Amino acid sequence: MQPNMLRNIVREILRECYPRKLKPNENFISFFVQLLLLDPNWGITENFMNSRSNVQNLVKYVITKLEAHDTKILTLKTQFYFTCNLQYIDNVTKCNRESILERLAPLKAEILSGDYTNQGYDNLRRNIAVYVTFVSGLGNPGLSVVLAEALAALRSIMSEVEAVEFTRAPNYIKEKQLEHLRKVLCGIRLFNKDSDKGGAGIENLPHLLNKAIRVVKAEIQSALVRIMERVNLFTLVVDKCYVMKECLGHNKMVCEIPIDVDPTFIDTMKGLLLMHRQNELFVRNIIELTEKMEEYVANLYQSLDAQLRETHKTVHMRLAVPVDVIFPLFETLSDLWSDFQDQVILLSKYNDIVNNLETYSSFVRFDMEVLELVLDSINNDSMGENNRSEESVHCQLVSQNEEVEILSLDSFANPEEVKLQYLGFCCWKLVETDGGLIPGVTNMGIAKFQNKYYAFSTPEACVEFCKKPGEYINHVLNLGRRMPEFIRFLDLMEELQQVIGTDMLVEEMEVVKVIGEKEVQFEATYVQAPHIEHKYKWNIWDLRREALVLANVSNCTTTSTQTLKNHSTQSIRTQTYLQKNKEVQTNKDAYTNVPKPKTFIFGLRGRRDDKEIRIFFYGILIVGFTF
């Protein structure tokens, strides 16, 4: 597919993710779409406009998968993360160097373009010493001891006259001289540390690196043990849930799980098994890389030790050594020191990758009680990997197909180096269980078909595979088309690209139903007389109406009331308590006479009008008049 077309599809998916508040990585979407487009049944051609409806279907499918956030998407994200990190693992050290140089760019610019005529050339050498110390990782130049040692080493190789010439040279020559000074100065300080004549602030990097490798390797192996515990558990569950049964002369794998278990349980288990098998593969690759690093660091340490010995031998009992002789030795020491630093960065990256893989695995939860229920309820002949290998000692694969050859492990010079298809998982069970990863047992033999080697878990699986080997291989490719998470894991990329022009890899056979006639005879006494149910109601709404009435009645409560004119009125008795006499005594005895108010009315008799006058007295005071 053209890059522009892929870019347009990715942009459309990201545009649809925005209103759904999904924030996927653009590179991951491109990775996912490329795997999906290995299936030509999507109908997306080079003509983008003619396949517009198919593109929309693809976009909807991707959005649905991203919203589900199930084990399949986590498996693809893990593949994308691991592939990107290992593919560009060599650039990790380069990026680290560039990051250090980027942070030191202002200091480097001052060294190359600064005016030291008035400041003095001691400032130039001071800046160079600080720059070299930071770039080479030789301690903290903020410490006076470290800076003094770096300045002393720099003065021994850069005089005042050379400093003046440095400032007058063009920038490209300055950069070359600065890099040369960095290597020589680094080698001098490492030599001084080995001679016990300096080396302040310089860590014993080879010793620390060896110790770190042992610690990281132990942690990675512990992570592998935890992954394998889950792998064995999920493998046992998947193997127990599928039972081999004979149907029309062929063996088939039939899924049998308890009735009370969710039907999607087995698909979840197969997804978890794939994800943890993939993590196992990744962690084993990291362990292999760590072992190679351990061997490389050991050789690197020997090279450093040999180089230091040669340097000591060169300068021993000499007052002066030609520059052409000693400077290359110092530069070699600097390169070896840089290699040690790069290995530290790589080791840290390996550890981060394993930790992130475990973080991805922690996002998936499963119910352990359901697993135990399934394991307890299903009793078949399935077994673990160790028991399967022990039981297979007395079994051998048999082929009735001339195109399929059965080979024993003894026929190979290096059995461990034999590349098995599908990582050694049973091809027949992989197809019959629709993605179940059951490991094959090589002790029974290895099947060779078209110069490729296959392993099987049981002799019956090999017999069924030998009947139609090409068809089963196409079934695996079709499985990769339907489930893109298997493409990278089973290394199906190249084979799928070869058949990208074929829409249908496998013809689905219709299941033929066997029909037969059967007769049953019984006595007439068992025939019941016809009975008419008069309360039968055919309308479902009548039944619902009755159900609502009964529901309302069940929520009702019974209450009773009584009136006063009722002969059965119950008497209600109450009891009262009289108030108690209370006495209060103050601290001081005193009293007061309150005057009694009086009212005099004048004009009651002898007046012709109806007016009267009232006078209010309160003691000896007249309070008021009323007319």
Beta strands, then each sheet from edge to edge (+ up, - down):
strand 1: 242-247
strand 2: 250-255
strand 3: 405-407
strand 4: 446-449
strand 5: 452-454
strand 6: 597-602
strand 7: 613-618
strand 8: 621-626
sheet 1: 1+ 2-
sheet 2: 3+ 4- 5+
sheet 3: 6+ 7- 8+
end
